[in-house]
Amino acid sequence: MEAFPRKTLRPGPALESRDGVLNLKNPACYVFPEENGCSPGDHFASAQLREARAFTRYEPIAFVASTWQRLANAVTLCALVLTGASMIGYAVHRAIGRQGPQR
């Protein structure tokens, strides 16, 4: 991200359409350009008004993540589940250990 391709970004309303594009950068083009069929710095197309409006409202937008990102997400989820299970197992082990030997 050393270079921020400004392209045709201009002062004015973000959802203003000119020459087939909105005055708003598509963030998916910075993170996953190949998967989303764009290049860094591309704007939302005028046909993507719904997605652009959702983005300006901090709502989720649809985009395609790379295979490596999906794999990393799966590994993270597994690590969180294993960590939670380990913490619960440790708490149960400690609780049983405090009760002392059963006679």
C-alpha distances in whole Angstrom, upper triangle without the diagonal:
4,5,6,9,12,15,18,17,20,22,25,25,22,24,26,26,26,26,26,22,22,20,18,14,15,12,14,12,8,10,13,13,16,18,18,19,16,13,9,11,14,17,19,22,25,27,24,26,27,24,22,25,24,21,22,25,22,24,23,22,22,20,20,18,18,21,19,18,22,23,21,22,26,26,25,28,30,29,30,33,34,33,35,38,38,39,41,43,43,44,47,48,48,50,53,53,54,57,59,61,63,66
4,7,10,12,15,18,18,21,23,25,26,24,27,28,28,27,27,27,24,24,22,20,17,18,16,17,15,12,14,16,16,19,21,21,21,18,15,12,13,16,19,22,25,28,30,27,29,30,27,25,28,28,24,25,27,25,27,26,25,26,23,23,22,21,24,23,22,25,26,24,26,29,29,28,31,33,32,33,36,37,36,38,41,41,41,44,46,46,47,50,51,51,53,55,56,57,60,61,63,65,69
4,6,9,12,15,15,18,20,23,24,22,24,25,25,24,24,24,21,21,19,18,15,16,15,16,14,11,14,16,15,18,20,20,20,16,13,10,10,14,16,19,22,25,27,25,26,28,25,23,26,26,23,23,27,25,27,26,25,25,23,23,22,22,25,24,23,26,28,26,27,31,31,30,33,35,34,35,38,39,39,40,43,44,44,46,48,48,50,52,53,54,56,58,58,59,62,64,66,68,72
4,6,9,12,11,14,17,19,20,18,20,21,21,21,21,21,18,18,16,14,11,13,12,14,12,9,13,15,14,17,20,18,18,15,12,8,7,11,13,16,19,22,24,22,23,25,22,20,23,23,19,20,23,22,24,23,22,23,21,22,21,21,25,24,22,26,28,26,27,30,31,30,32,35,34,34,38,39,38,40,43,43,43,46,48,48,49,52,53,53,55,58,58,59,62,64,66,68,71
4,6,9,9,13,16,18,19,17,19,19,19,18,18,18,15,16,14,13,10,12,12,14,11,10,13,15,13,16,19,17,17,13,10,7,5,8,11,14,17,19,22,20,21,24,21,19,22,23,20,20,24,23,24,24,22,22,20,21,21,22,25,25,24,26,29,28,28,32,32,32,34,37,36,37,40,41,41,42,45,46,46,48,50,51,52,54,56,56,58,60,61,62,65,66,69,70,74
4,6,6,9,12,15,16,14,17,17,17,16,16,17,14,13,11,11,9,12,13,15,13,12,16,17,16,19,21,19,18,14,12,9,6,9,10,13,16,18,21,19,20,22,20,17,20,22,19,18,22,22,24,24,22,23,21,23,23,24,28,27,26,29,31,30,30,34,35,34,36,39,38,38,41,43,43,44,47,48,47,50,52,52,53,56,57,57,59,62,62,63,66,68,70,72,75
4,6,9,13,15,16,14,16,16,15,13,13,14,11,12,10,11,10,12,14,16,13,13,17,18,16,18,21,18,17,13,11,10,7,8,9,12,14,16,19,18,19,22,20,17,20,22,20,20,23,23,25,25,22,23,21,23,24,25,28,28,27,30,32,32,32,35,36,35,37,40,40,40,43,45,45,46,49,50,50,52,54,55,56,58,60,60,62,64,65,66,68,71,73,74,78
4,6,10,12,13,12,14,12,12,10,10,12,9,10,8,10,10,13,15,17,15,16,19,20,18,21,23,20,19,15,14,13,9,9,8,12,13,14,17,17,17,21,19,16,19,21,19,18,22,23,24,25,22,23,22,24,25,27,30,31,29,32,35,34,34,37,39,37,39,42,42,42,45,47,47,47,50,52,52,53,56,57,57,60,61,62,63,66,67,67,70,72,74,75,79
4,7,9,11,9,12,11,11,11,12,13,10,9,6,7,8,12,14,16,15,15,18,20,18,21,23,20,20,16,15,13,9,10,8,11,13,14,17,16,16,19,18,14,17,19,16,15,19,20,22,22,21,22,21,24,25,26,30,31,29,31,34,33,32,36,37,36,37,41,41,40,43,45,45,45,48,50,49,51,54,54,55,57,59,59,60,63,64,65,67,70,72,73,77
4,6,9,9,11,10,11,10,13,14,12,10,7,9,11,15,17,20,18,18,22,24,22,25,26,23,23,20,18,17,13,13,11,14,15,15,19,18,17,20,20,16,18,20,18,16,20,21,23,24,23,25,24,27,28,30,34,34,32,34,37,36,35,39,40,39,40,44,44,43,46,48,47,48,51,52,52,53,56,57,57,59,61,61,63,65,66,67,69,72,74,75,79
4,7,8,11,10,13,12,15,17,14,12,8,10,13,17,18,22,21,21,24,26,25,28,29,26,26,23,22,20,16,16,14,16,17,17,21,20,18,21,20,17,17,20,18,16,19,21,23,25,24,26,26,29,30,32,36,36,34,36,39,38,37,40,42,40,41,45,44,43,46,49,48,48,51,53,52,54,56,57,57,59,61,61,62,65,66,67,69,72,74,75,79
4,6,9,8,11,11,15,16,13,11,8,10,13,17,19,22,21,22,25,27,25,29,29,26,26,23,23,21,17,17,14,15,16,15,19,18,16,19,19,15,15,18,17,14,17,19,21,23,22,25,26,29,30,33,36,37,34,36,39,38,37,40,42,40,41,45,45,43,46,49,48,48,51,53,52,53,56,57,57,59,61,61,62,65,66,66,69,71,74,75,79
4,6,5,9,11,15,15,12,9,7,9,12,15,17,20,20,21,24,25,25,28,28,24,25,22,22,21,18,17,13,13,15,13,16,15,13,15,16,12,12,15,14,11,14,16,18,21,20,22,23,27,28,31,35,35,33,34,37,36,35,38,40,38,39,42,43,41,44,47,46,46,49,51,50,51,54,55,54,57,59,59,60,63,64,64,66,69,72,73,76
4,6,8,11,14,13,10,7,5,5,9,11,14,17,17,18,20,22,21,24,24,21,22,19,19,18,15,14,10,10,12,11,14,13,10,13,12,9,9,12,11,8,12,14,16,17,16,19,20,23,25,27,31,32,29,30,34,33,31,35,37,35,35,39,39,38,40,43,43,42,46,47,47,48,51,52,52,54,56,56,57,60,61,62,64,66,69,70,73
4,6,10,13,11,9,5,6,7,10,12,15,17,17,19,21,22,21,24,24,20,21,19,20,19,16,14,11,9,10,9,11,10,7,10,11,7,7,11,11,9,12,14,15,17,15,18,19,22,24,27,31,32,29,30,34,33,32,35,37,35,36,39,40,39,41,44,43,43,46,48,47,49,52,53,52,55,57,57,58,61,62,63,65,67,70,70,74
4,7,10,10,8,5,6,9,12,14,17,19,19,21,24,24,23,26,26,22,22,20,21,20,17,15,11,11,11,9,12,12,10,13,14,11,11,15,14,13,16,18,19,21,19,21,22,25,27,30,33,35,32,33,37,36,35,38,40,39,39,43,43,42,44,47,47,47,50,52,51,52,55,56,56,58,61,61,62,64,66,66,68,71,73,74,78
4,7,6,5,4,7,9,12,14,17,19,18,21,23,24,22,24,24,21,20,18,19,19,16,14,10,9,8,6,10,10,9,13,14,11,12,16,16,15,18,20,21,21,19,20,21,24,26,29,32,34,32,33,36,36,35,38,40,39,40,43,44,43,45,48,48,48,51,53,52,53,56,57,57,59,62,62,63,66,67,68,70,72,75,75,79
4,5,6,6,8,11,13,15,19,20,19,21,24,24,22,24,25,22,20,18,19,19,16,14,11,11,10,8,12,13,12,16,17,14,16,19,19,18,21,23,24,24,22,23,23,26,28,30,34,35,33,34,38,38,37,40,42,41,42,45,46,45,47,50,50,50,53,55,55,56,59,60,60,62,64,65,66,68,70,70,72,75,77,78,82
4,6,8,10,13,14,16,20,21,19,21,24,24,21,23,24,20,19,17,17,18,16,13,11,12,9,9,12,14,14,18,18,16,18,21,21,20,24,25,26,26,23,23,23,25,28,29,33,34,33,34,38,38,37,40,42,41,42,45,46,46,48,51,51,51,54,56,56,57,60,61,61,63,65,66,67,69,71,72,74,76,78,79,83
4,7,10,12,13,14,18,18,17,20,22,22,19,21,21,18,16,15,16,17,15,12,10,9,6,5,8,10,11,14,15,13,16,19,18,19,22,23,23,23,20,20,20,22,25,27,30,32,30,31,35,35,34,37,39,39,39,43,44,43,45,48,48,49,51,53,53,54,57,58,59,60,63,64,64,67,68,69,71,74,75,76,80
4,7,8,9,10,14,15,14,16,19,19,17,19,20,16,15,13,14,15,12,9,6,6,4,5,8,9,9,13,13,11,13,16,15,15,19,20,20,20,17,18,18,20,23,25,28,30,28,29,32,32,32,34,37,36,37,40,41,40,42,45,45,46,48,50,50,51,54,55,56,58,60,60,61,64,65,66,68,71,73,73,77
4,5,8,9,13,15,14,16,19,19,18,20,21,17,17,15,15,15,12,10,6,6,6,5,9,8,8,11,11,8,10,13,12,12,15,17,18,18,16,17,17,20,23,25,29,30,28,29,32,32,31,34,36,35,36,39,40,39,41,44,44,44,47,49,48,50,52,53,54,56,58,59,59,62,63,64,66,69,71,72,75
4,7,10,13,15,15,16,19,20,18,21,22,19,19,16,16,15,11,10,7,8,9,9,13,12,11,14,13,10,11,14,13,12,15,17,18,19,17,19,19,22,24,26,30,30,28,30,33,32,31,35,37,35,36,39,40,39,41,44,44,44,47,49,48,50,52,53,53,56,58,58,59,62,63,64,66,68,71,72,75
4,7,9,12,12,13,15,17,16,19,19,16,17,14,14,13,10,9,5,6,9,10,13,11,10,12,11,7,10,12,10,9,13,14,15,16,14,16,16,19,20,23,26,27,25,26,30,29,28,31,33,31,32,36,36,35,38,40,40,40,43,45,44,46,49,49,50,52,54,54,55,58,59,60,62,65,67,68,72
4,6,9,8,9,12,13,12,16,16,13,14,11,11,9,6,6,4,6,9,12,14,11,12,14,11,9,12,13,10,11,14,14,15,15,13,15,14,16,17,19,23,24,21,23,27,26,25,28,30,29,30,33,34,33,36,38,38,38,41,43,42,44,47,47,48,50,52,53,54,56,58,58,61,63,65,66,70
4,6,6,7,10,10,10,13,13,10,11,9,10,8,7,6,5,5,9,12,13,10,11,12,9,8,11,12,9,11,14,13,14,13,10,11,10,12,14,16,20,21,18,20,23,23,22,25,27,26,27,30,31,30,33,35,35,36,38,40,40,42,44,45,46,48,50,50,52,54,55,56,58,61,63,64,67
4,5,5,7,9,9,13,13,10,12,10,10,8,8,9,9,9,12,15,16,13,14,15,11,10,13,12,9,11,14,12,13,12,10,11,9,11,12,14,18,18,15,17,21,20,19,22,24,23,24,27,28,27,30,32,32,32,35,37,37,38,41,42,42,45,46,47,48,51,52,53,55,57,59,61,64
4,5,5,6,6,10,9,7,10,8,9,8,10,9,10,10,13,16,16,13,15,15,11,11,15,14,11,14,16,14,14,12,9,9,6,8,8,11,14,15,13,15,18,17,17,20,22,21,22,25,26,26,28,31,31,31,34,36,36,38,40,41,42,44,46,46,48,50,51,52,55,57,58,60,63
4,6,6,4,8,9,7,8,6,5,5,7,6,8,9,12,15,16,13,16,17,13,13,17,16,14,16,19,17,17,15,13,12,9,10,11,12,16,16,15,17,20,19,19,22,24,24,25,28,29,29,31,33,34,35,37,38,39,41,43,44,45,47,49,49,51,53,54,55,58,60,62,63,66
4,6,6,10,11,10,11,9,7,5,7,8,10,12,15,18,19,17,19,19,16,15,18,18,15,17,19,17,18,16,14,14,11,12,12,12,16,16,14,17,19,18,19,22,23,22,24,27,27,28,30,32,32,33,36,37,37,40,42,42,43,46,47,48,49,52,53,54,56,58,60,61,65
4,6,9,9,9,12,10,10,8,10,12,13,14,17,21,21,18,20,20,16,16,19,18,15,18,20,17,18,15,13,13,10,10,8,9,13,12,10,13,16,15,15,18,19,19,21,23,24,24,27,29,29,30,32,34,34,36,38,39,40,42,44,45,46,48,49,51,53,55,57,58,62
4,6,6,6,9,8,9,9,12,12,14,14,17,20,20,17,20,20,16,17,20,19,16,19,21,19,19,16,14,12,8,7,6,7,10,11,9,12,14,14,15,18,19,19,21,23,24,25,27,29,29,31,33,34,35,37,39,40,41,43,44,46,47,49,50,52,54,56,57,59,62
4,6,5,6,5,5,6,9,9,12,13,14,18,18,16,19,20,16,17,20,20,17,20,22,21,20,18,15,14,10,9,9,9,13,14,13,15,18,18,18,21,23,23,25,27,28,29,31,33,33,35,37,38,39,41,42,44,45,47,48,49,51,53,54,56,58,60,61,62,66
4,5,5,6,7,10,13,12,15,15,16,20,19,18,21,22,19,19,23,22,20,23,25,24,23,20,17,15,11,9,10,8,11,13,13,15,17,18,19,21,23,23,25,27,28,29,31,33,34,35,37,38,40,41,43,44,46,47,49,50,52,53,55,56,58,60,62,63,66
4,6,8,10,12,15,14,16,15,16,20,19,17,20,20,17,18,22,20,19,22,24,22,21,18,15,12,8,6,7,6,9,11,11,12,15,16,16,18,21,21,22,25,26,27,29,30,32,33,35,36,37,39,40,42,43,45,46,48,49,51,52,54,56,58,59,60,64
4,6,9,11,13,11,12,12,13,16,15,13,16,17,14,15,18,17,16,19,21,20,19,16,12,10,7,6,8,9,12,15,14,14,18,18,18,21,23,23,24,27,28,28,30,32,33,34,36,38,39,40,42,44,45,46,48,50,51,53,54,56,57,60,61,62,65
4,7,10,12,10,12,12,12,16,15,14,17,18,16,16,20,20,18,21,24,23,22,19,16,13,10,9,12,12,15,17,17,18,20,22,22,24,26,27,28,30,31,32,34,36,37,38,40,42,43,44,46,47,48,50,52,53,54,56,58,59,61,63,64,65,69
4,7,9,7,9,10,11,14,15,13,16,18,15,15,19,19,17,20,22,22,21,19,16,14,11,11,13,13,17,18,18,19,22,23,23,25,27,27,29,31,32,33,35,37,38,39,41,42,43,45,47,48,49,51,53,54,55,57,58,60,62,64,66,67,70
4,6,6,9,11,13,16,17,16,19,20,17,17,21,21,18,20,23,22,23,21,18,17,14,14,14,14,18,19,18,20,23,23,23,26,28,28,29,32,33,33,36,37,38,39,41,43,43,45,47,48,49,51,53,54,55,57,59,60,62,64,66,67,71
4,6,9,12,14,17,19,17,19,21,17,16,20,20,17,19,22,20,21,20,17,17,14,15,15,15,19,19,18,20,23,22,23,26,27,27,29,31,32,32,35,36,36,38,40,41,42,44,46,47,48,50,51,52,54,56,57,58,61,63,64,66,70
4,6,10,12,15,17,16,17,19,16,14,18,19,16,17,20,19,21,20,17,18,15,17,17,18,22,22,21,23,26,25,25,28,30,29,31,34,34,34,37,39,38,40,42,44,44,46,48,49,49,52,53,54,55,58,59,60,62,64,66,68,72
4,7,9,12,14,12,14,17,14,13,16,17,15,16,20,19,20,19,16,16,14,15,17,18,22,23,21,23,26,26,26,29,31,30,31,34,35,35,37,40,40,40,43,45,45,47,49,50,51,53,54,55,57,59,60,61,63,66,67,69,72
4,6,9,11,10,11,14,12,9,13,15,12,13,17,17,18,17,14,15,14,16,18,20,24,25,23,24,28,27,27,30,32,31,32,35,36,35,38,40,40,41,44,45,45,47,49,50,51,53,55,56,57,59,60,61,64,66,68,69,73
4,6,8,6,7,10,8,7,10,12,10,12,15,15,15,15,12,12,12,15,17,19,23,24,22,23,27,27,26,29,31,30,31,34,35,34,37,39,39,40,42,44,44,46,48,49,50,52,54,55,55,58,59,60,62,65,67,68,71
4,5,5,7,10,10,9,12,14,13,15,17,18,18,17,14,14,14,16,19,21,25,27,25,26,29,29,28,31,34,33,33,37,38,37,39,42,42,43,45,47,47,48,51,52,53,55,57,58,58,61,62,63,65,68,70,70,74
4,5,6,9,10,9,11,14,14,15,17,19,18,18,15,16,16,19,22,25,28,30,28,28,32,32,31,34,36,36,36,39,40,40,41,44,45,45,47,49,49,50,53,54,55,56,59,60,60,62,64,65,67,70,71,72,76
4,6,8,9,10,11,13,14,16,18,19,18,17,14,14,15,17,21,23,26,29,27,27,31,31,30,32,35,34,34,38,39,38,40,43,43,43,46,48,48,49,52,53,53,55,57,58,59,61,63,64,66,68,70,70,74
4,6,5,6,9,10,11,12,14,16,14,14,10,11,12,15,18,21,24,26,24,24,28,28,26,29,32,31,31,34,36,35,36,39,40,40,42,44,45,45,48,50,50,51,54,55,55,57,59,60,62,65,66,67,71
4,5,5,6,9,10,10,12,14,13,14,11,13,14,18,21,24,27,29,26,26,30,30,28,31,34,33,32,36,37,36,38,41,41,41,43,46,45,46,49,50,50,52,55,55,56,58,60,61,62,65,67,68,71
4,5,5,6,9,10,11,13,11,11,9,11,13,17,20,23,26,28,25,25,29,29,27,29,32,31,30,34,35,34,35,38,39,38,40,43,43,43,46,48,48,49,52,53,53,55,57,58,59,62,64,64,68
4,5,5,6,9,10,11,9,9,6,8,10,13,16,20,23,24,21,21,25,25,23,26,29,27,27,30,32,31,32,35,36,35,38,40,40,41,43,45,45,47,49,50,50,53,55,55,57,60,62,62,66
4,5,5,6,9,10,10,10,8,10,12,16,18,21,24,26,23,23,27,27,25,28,30,29,29,32,33,32,34,37,37,37,40,42,41,42,45,46,46,48,51,51,52,54,56,57,59,61,63,64,68
4,5,5,6,9,9,10,9,12,15,18,21,24,27,28,25,26,29,29,27,29,32,30,30,34,35,33,35,38,38,37,40,42,42,42,45,47,46,48,51,51,52,54,56,56,58,61,63,64,67
4,5,5,6,5,7,7,10,13,16,18,22,25,26,23,23,26,26,23,26,29,27,26,30,31,29,31,34,34,33,36,39,38,39,42,43,43,44,47,48,48,50,52,53,55,57,60,60,64
4,5,5,6,7,6,10,12,15,17,20,23,24,21,21,25,24,22,25,27,25,25,29,30,28,30,33,33,33,36,38,37,38,41,42,42,44,46,47,47,50,52,52,54,57,59,60,63
4,6,7,10,10,14,15,19,20,24,27,27,24,25,28,27,25,28,30,28,28,32,33,31,33,36,35,35,38,40,39,40,43,44,44,46,49,49,49,52,54,54,56,59,61,62,65
4,5,9,10,14,16,20,21,25,28,28,25,25,29,27,25,28,30,28,27,31,32,29,31,35,34,33,36,38,37,38,41,42,42,44,46,47,47,50,51,52,53,56,59,59,63
4,7,9,13,15,18,19,22,25,25,22,22,25,24,21,24,27,24,24,28,28,26,28,31,30,30,33,35,34,35,38,39,38,41,43,43,44,46,48,48,50,53,56,56,60
4,6,10,13,16,17,21,24,24,21,21,24,23,20,23,25,23,22,26,27,25,27,30,30,29,32,34,33,34,37,38,38,40,42,43,43,46,48,48,50,53,55,55,59
4,7,9,13,14,17,20,21,17,17,20,20,17,20,22,20,20,23,24,23,24,28,28,27,30,32,32,32,35,37,36,38,41,42,42,44,46,47,49,51,53,54,58
4,7,10,12,16,18,20,17,16,20,20,17,20,23,22,21,25,26,25,26,30,30,29,32,34,34,35,38,39,39,41,43,44,45,47,49,50,52,54,56,57,60
4,7,10,13,16,18,15,14,18,18,16,19,22,21,20,24,25,24,26,29,30,29,32,34,34,35,38,39,40,41,43,45,45,47,49,50,52,54,56,57,60
4,6,10,13,15,12,12,16,16,15,17,20,20,20,23,25,24,26,28,29,30,32,34,34,35,38,39,40,42,44,45,46,48,49,51,53,55,56,57,61
4,7,9,12,10,10,13,14,13,15,18,18,19,21,23,23,25,27,28,29,31,33,34,35,37,39,40,41,43,44,45,47,49,50,52,54,56,56,60
4,7,8,6,7,10,11,10,13,15,15,16,19,20,21,22,24,25,26,28,30,31,32,34,36,37,39,40,42,43,45,46,48,50,52,53,54,57
4,5,5,6,9,10,11,13,14,15,17,19,20,21,23,25,26,27,29,30,32,33,35,36,38,39,40,42,44,45,46,48,50,52,53,54,58
4,5,5,6,9,10,11,12,14,15,17,18,20,21,23,24,26,27,29,30,32,33,34,36,38,39,41,42,43,45,47,49,50,51,52,56
4,5,5,6,9,10,10,12,14,15,16,18,20,21,22,24,26,27,28,30,31,32,34,36,37,39,40,42,43,45,47,48,49,51,54
4,5,5,6,9,10,10,12,14,15,16,18,20,21,22,24,25,27,29,30,31,33,35,36,37,39,40,42,43,46,47,49,50,53
4,5,5,6,9,10,11,12,14,15,17,18,20,21,23,24,26,27,28,30,32,33,34,36,38,39,40,42,44,46,47,48,52
4,5,5,6,9,10,11,12,14,15,17,18,20,21,22,24,26,27,28,30,32,33,34,36,37,38,41,43,44,45,46,50
4,5,5,6,9,10,10,12,14,15,16,18,20,21,22,24,25,27,28,30,31,33,34,36,37,39,41,43,44,45,49
4,6,5,6,9,10,11,12,14,15,17,18,20,21,23,24,26,27,29,30,32,33,35,36,38,40,42,43,44,48
4,5,5,6,9,10,11,12,14,15,17,18,20,21,22,24,26,27,28,30,32,33,34,36,38,40,41,42,45
4,5,5,6,9,10,10,12,14,15,16,18,20,21,22,24,26,26,28,30,31,32,35,37,38,39,40,44
4,5,5,6,9,10,10,12,14,15,16,18,20,21,23,24,25,27,29,30,31,33,35,37,38,40,43
4,5,5,6,9,10,11,12,14,15,17,18,20,21,23,24,26,27,29,30,32,34,36,37,38,42
4,5,5,6,8,10,10,12,14,15,16,18,20,21,22,24,26,27,28,30,32,34,35,36,39
4,5,5,6,8,10,10,12,14,15,16,18,20,21,22,24,25,26,28,31,32,33,35,38
4,5,5,6,9,10,11,12,14,15,17,18,20,21,23,24,26,27,29,31,33,34,38
4,5,5,6,9,10,11,12,14,15,16,18,20,21,22,24,26,28,30,31,32,35
4,5,5,6,9,10,10,12,14,15,16,18,20,21,22,24,26,28,29,30,33
4,5,5,6,9,10,10,12,14,15,16,18,20,21,23,25,27,28,30,33
4,5,5,6,9,10,11,12,14,15,17,18,20,21,23,25,27,28,32
4,5,5,6,9,10,10,12,14,15,16,18,20,22,23,25,26,29
4,5,5,6,9,10,10,12,14,15,16,18,20,22,23,25,28
4,5,5,6,9,10,11,12,14,15,17,19,21,23,24,28
4,5,5,6,9,10,10,12,14,16,17,19,21,22,26
4,5,5,6,9,10,11,12,14,16,18,19,20,24
4,5,5,6,9,10,10,12,15,16,18,20,23
4,5,5,6,9,10,11,13,15,17,19,23
4,5,5,6,8,10,11,13,15,16,20
4,5,5,6,9,10,12,13,15,18
4,5,5,6,9,10,13,15,19
4,5,5,7,10,12,13,17
4,6,6,7,9,10,14
4,5,6,8,10,14
4,5,9,11,14
4,7,8,11
4,6,9
4,6
4
